[in-house]
Amino acid sequence: MGAIEARKIDGNLSIYLDLLRLGAAVVVFLSHAHVFLLPSIKIGPLGWGREAVAVFFVLSGFVISYVGQVSEKEWRVYLVARLARIMPVALLAIAVIFLADSIGMHTNAFYYDFINTGFFAPVSVEAALTYVTFTNQLWFAHAVFGSGEPYWSLGFEVQYYLFFGLFAFSPRRARIPLLGLWAAIAGPKILMYMPLWLMGWLTMKCVIERPPFRRPISIAMIGTSVALFISLKFFADRAATNMYETWSLSQEAINFVYFNLIGVAVVLHLIGAAALLNQAPVLFEKTGPAIKWLAGGSFTLYLVHQPLILMFASFLHPVEEHIPMAAALLVVCFILCFVLAEVAERRKKFFAALVVSLLPVLSRTGQKTPANIASDTVPSDDTASSTSQLIRVLEEMQNALDGEEEVGAIRDAPPHDRASRA
């Protein structure tokens, strides 16, 4: 713990993580745009959407484990931070899916029948409930609500958040039984790709708790990561399917090896890049704010782009006859995603306050020491008013959310400060 408190995320690495998060979201966006709006354009990275989700999983493990040890040290703070981060964007996505699909089907219902190949399923109450509860991927399920197919990854991500919360905050005696119960509910599919998330956790500990590697080793790690990624894409890409697909045991074995090796490539890249960035002067002084702002809408971009793309494609079908208009609508879709990000994703602190006001029990919080984490006791003050409790939890939520954003914010220290931390 002392090592983590002594070495915060370096400013260069902070922005670089944001850049990777934004890049992964844009790759998924372009991969779906390539399929539905601009199929005549043939560019390699437009088909890397599956691998981009693996990158998300590793980055998620890195960020959540970091803020869990730096700022979200109490289960109530962790819970409110996760709810404020996930629920507003998830509910917005469900609303956008329903509205965009309704408009698109009213305009051209035939198109939605035409593309009903896993990217679209008629909306249903059952699928909506699995989305709201993030149970859409338990065991061998793959529930799809309308055109919100990219939502599948939240069925994995939220389960990993729950795993980390149980591991970090449950009483020691109850930890193993609770994690066993969690694993039994989550099922084999979610457990198969949990190594990706754990790789992010271990990467964080390596980057934060140990001295950076020397430059030659760091460059070699980055080179190895690129070679591994390209080799996997060249030799194994066609053999692998999507992480959520459960066709057969042999196919699942191929997918398991493929995506976890993609995760190894991401880990090597992150550790090597972190070492180089730690030793570099300030790199993102001018571009950092723009990168941070764009990355602050990447979650919304990832979740809502698909229904918007399909809606626009339904207007133009067949899109091959309207390429200039399809390109223009793709730009409109990209902009609209970031406009929607202003409604939910960029309002985390507002929604944190809303969660606390709706669930007053979450205002009775205090960052716990290692001693009382084991017994799961929560300090309480019977004489404190509900107002003072609310003020306290909001202050802690402010610190927690600031700590989460710091991983993706520009926090450039003077060179001598970085050298002393290294």
N, C-alpha and C positions, 0 to 999 in steps of 0.2 A: 504494500500500500504506500509505503514511503517513497518507493521509486516512482510510482505513478504521480504522486503529489509533487515530486521534485521536478518531473519532466512532463510538461504539458505538450500537446500537439504543436509542432512547429508550424509557423505561419505558412511557409511554402507548401508543406505537406497538407495542411488544412485546405488550402485552395485546390491543391491537386486532387484530393479526395472528392471535392465538389465537382471538379472537372470530369473525373471518371464517372461519378454518379449521373451527371448531365449527359455525358457521352453515351452511356449505356441506355438511358431513356430515349435519346435521339435515335440510336441504332434500332431499338424496338419500333419506334414511330416510323422510321423509314422502311423497315422491313415489311410492315403492314401496308404502308403507302405503296410500296413496290408491287405488292400482290393485287391491291384493289383499285388503285388510281393510276399508277404508272408502270404497268407490267412490261412495257416495251423497253424500259431502261434496265440494262444489265450491268450492275456494279456489285462487286464482291461483298462489301460490308452490309449491303442491303439484305443479305440473307443470314446475318449473324444475330438475329433476335434471341434465339434460344441461349446462345452463349452469353448474351448481355444479361439475361436473368441470373445466370450463374455468378456473374460479376456482382449483381445486386446482392445476392445472398452473402457473398464474402464481405462486401462493404458493410452490410447490415450487422454481421457478427462483430466486425471491427468497431463500428460506431456505438452499438448498444452496449457492448461490454465495456467500452471506454467511459461512456457517460454513467453507466451503472456503478462504476468504481470512483468516479470523480465527482459527480453532482447528484445522481439519483441513488442515494445510499439508503433510502428508507422505502419500504414497499408501497406506501401510499403515494409518495412522490413519483416512484417509478410507474405505478398504475395510472395516475393522472396524466403523466407525460405521454405514455403510450396511447391512452384514450384520446388525448388532445391532438396527437399526431395522426392517428389512424382513422378514427371514426368520422370526423367531418369530411375528409376526402373520400372515404368509402361511401358515405351516404350521398355525397354530391355525385359520385360516379354512378351510383344506382339510379339517381334521378335523371342524369344526363342520358344514360342508356335507355331508360324508358321513353324519354321525350324524343331523342334522336331516332330511335327505332320506330316510334309512332309516326313521326313525320316522314321518314324514309319509306315505310310500308304504305302509308297513305299515298305517297307519290308514285311508288313503283314496287308493289308487293311481289311481283314476279322476281325481282332482283334478289330479294331475301330468300326465296325458294331456291334460286339459282346458286347462291353461295352457301347454302346450308350444309357445310361440310366440316363442322367442328368450330367454325368461327361464329356461328349464330345458332341459337335455339329459341323457340318462342318463349316469351316471358311467362313466368308462372310464380305463384305465391311460394311454392316449395323452394324454387331456386333462389328467390329473393331472400327467404329466411336463412338459407345456407350462406348467402353473401353477408347478411347482417351479422350473423354469428360466426362467420369465418370457418364454417364446417364444410365448405364446398369440396375439400380434398381429403377428408378423413378416409383412411383405409384405401379402398379402390374407387372411391367416388370421384366424379369430375362434373360437378354441377355447373351449368352455364346459364346465365340470365341474359337473354337477348343477345346482343352483340358484345357483351362485356367479357369476352374470352380472356383478355390479359389479366383479369381479376384473379385468375387461378393462383397466381403466386402468393397472394395474401393468405390463401389457405395454408400455405407453408410458413410464411413469415410470421404470422401472428402466433402460430404454434411454437415457433422458436422463441418468440418473446415470452410466451408463457413458460417454456422450459427454463429460460434464464431467470425469470422471476422466482420460480419455485426453487431453483438451485441457489440463488443468491439470498433469498429472504425467508425461506421456510425453516422451521426449527430443525436442528440437526437430526434429532431422532426420527422426525417425520419425513426428512428429505428423500431418502431412498424409496419408501412406499409411495410418496406423492409422485416422484419421477416415474416410478414403475406404472402407476395408474395413468399418468399422462401418456406414456409410451403406448399403453394398451389402447387408449382412446384414439391417439393420433394415427396409429397403424404403420405398416411397413414402408409405404411409399414416402411418407414424410420423414421417417427415420433414415431412409436410404440417402437422402440429400442433406441430412443434418451435418455431415462432415464439412460441407461447404460453409455453413454458418460457423461451425467450430473453428474452421481454418481462419476465419476473420478474427475470432476471439484470440487465437494463438498468435496471429500476426500482430494484433494490437500489443500483446504482452511482449513480443519480441522487439517491436519498434520502440515501445515506451520504456521497458524495463532493462534493456541492455544497450551498451554503447553501439553506435552505428558501425556497420562494416566499413572497411577501407574501400577507397574508390575502385581499384581493380576488381575486387570481389563483387561490389555493387553492380558494376557494369556487366560482369559475367553473369550475374543473376538475372539482370534485365534481358541480356541476350539469350540466355537459356529459356526464359519465360516466353519470349517472342518465337523462338524456334519450336518450343513445345506446342504453343498455340497453333502456329501455322501447320505443323506436322499433323496435329489432331484434325484440323479442318480439311487438310488435303487427303489424309488416309482414312479417316474414320467418320467424317461428317455424314455421309450417306447411310452409314450403318446405324447411326443414332437417331432416335425419335425425340419427342418432347418428354420432359421430366414427369409430366402428369399422366402419361399414357402407360397402361398396364396390359399390353397385348399378350405377353408370354414371359416365362421366367428367363429365357435366353435373351430376349430383347431388353428386359429390365437389367440384366447383368451387363449388357453392352452399354446401356444408358448410364448405369452406375459408374462404370469405369471412365466413360467419356467425360461426363460432366464433372466428376471429382478430379480428373486430370486437368480439366479447364481451370478448376479451382486452385490446383497446385501452381499452374502458370500465373494466375492472378496473385497468389501469395508471394511467389518469387519476385514478381514485378513490384509489388507494393514494398517489400522489404528492401529491395535494391534501390527503388526510387526514393524511399524515405531516407536512406543513408545519404544519397547524393543531394537531395533537397536540403537536408539538415546542414550540410557543409557549404551550401551555395548562398550567395547574397540574396537579398530580396528580389524575387522574380515576378511577383504579381502585384506590384504596387499600383499600377495603372489599370490592369485588367481584372484584378481581384474582385472589386465590387460588382462588376458586370457578371463575372462567373458565378459569384455567390447569389446574385439576384436570379439568374437563370436556373441555377441548381435548386433554388428555393421553390421553383414551380415544377420540378422534374417528376415528382410523385403524381401530381395532377396530370401532367403530360402523359405519363405511362398509363394511367387508369382510364382516361376519358377519350384518348385519341381514336380508339377503334370504332366506337359508335358514330363519331363525327365523320370519320373517313368513309364508313359504309353509307352513311346518310348522303354524303356528297356524291359517292359513286352511284347511288341509286338515281340521283338526278341526271347523271350523264350516260348511264349504261346504254350501249357498250362504250366504255371509256376510251378504247383505242381510237375512236373517231373524234375525240375531243381532248387531245393531249394538252394544248395550251390552257384550256379552261381547267382541266384536271390539275395541272401544275399550280394554277392560281388558287384553286380551292384548297390545295394542300397547304399553301402558305397561310390561307385564311384559317384553316384548321389548327395549324401550329400556333398562330396568334391567339385564337379563341381559347386554346388550352391554358395559356398563361393568363388570360383574362379571368378564366374560371378559378385559377390558382389564388386570385385575390380574395375569393369568397371563402375559402376554407384553409388551404395549405399555409397561407401567409398569416393566418389568424390563430396560431397555436395558443398563444397566451390568453387570448379572449376565450377560447374554448376550454382551456384549463380552468379558468375562473368559473365558467359555466358548469363544468363537471363538478367542481367543488360545491357550488351553490345547489346543484341538484342532488348531490350525495354528501350531506354535511359530515358524515362519519369520516370522510377523507380529509377533513380540515383538522382532525385530531392527530397531527403528525409531528414528528421531530426526527432529524437525522440521527440514526442509532449508532452506538459504538459497537465494536466487534463483540464485546462481552454480552450485550443484551440482544444482539442478532440471534445468538444461539438459543436463547429462551423465548425469542419472539415477543418480548414485552415492549409495549409502546408507551413512552412517557406521556402522562396525562396531567392536566392541571384542572382540578374540579372547580377552582375558583375563577378560572379564566372565562371570560365571556365568549359567546359564539363569534362575536365580531372580532375579538383579538385572535381567536383560533383561525378564522378565515384569513385575517391579515398575515398571520404567520405562514399558513400553507401557501398563500399566493406569493409571499416573498421567497419561499423555498422553491416553488414552481418556477418563479422568475429565474432563480439561480440554476435550476435543473435544465430549463429550456435554453438558457444562455449557454450552459455547458454543452448541450447537444449541438447548438448552432455553431459553437466555437470550433467543432471539428470541421465545419464547412465555412468558417469565417476567416477573414484576414486578420491574423494576430502576429504580425511580423515583429520580431524582437530585434534589437540591434545585434550586429554580428558577434560582439563579445559576450552578449547574454546567451546566444545559441551555443557558442563555444563552451561556456561554463556549464550549460545543461548537458552537453554531450560528454 
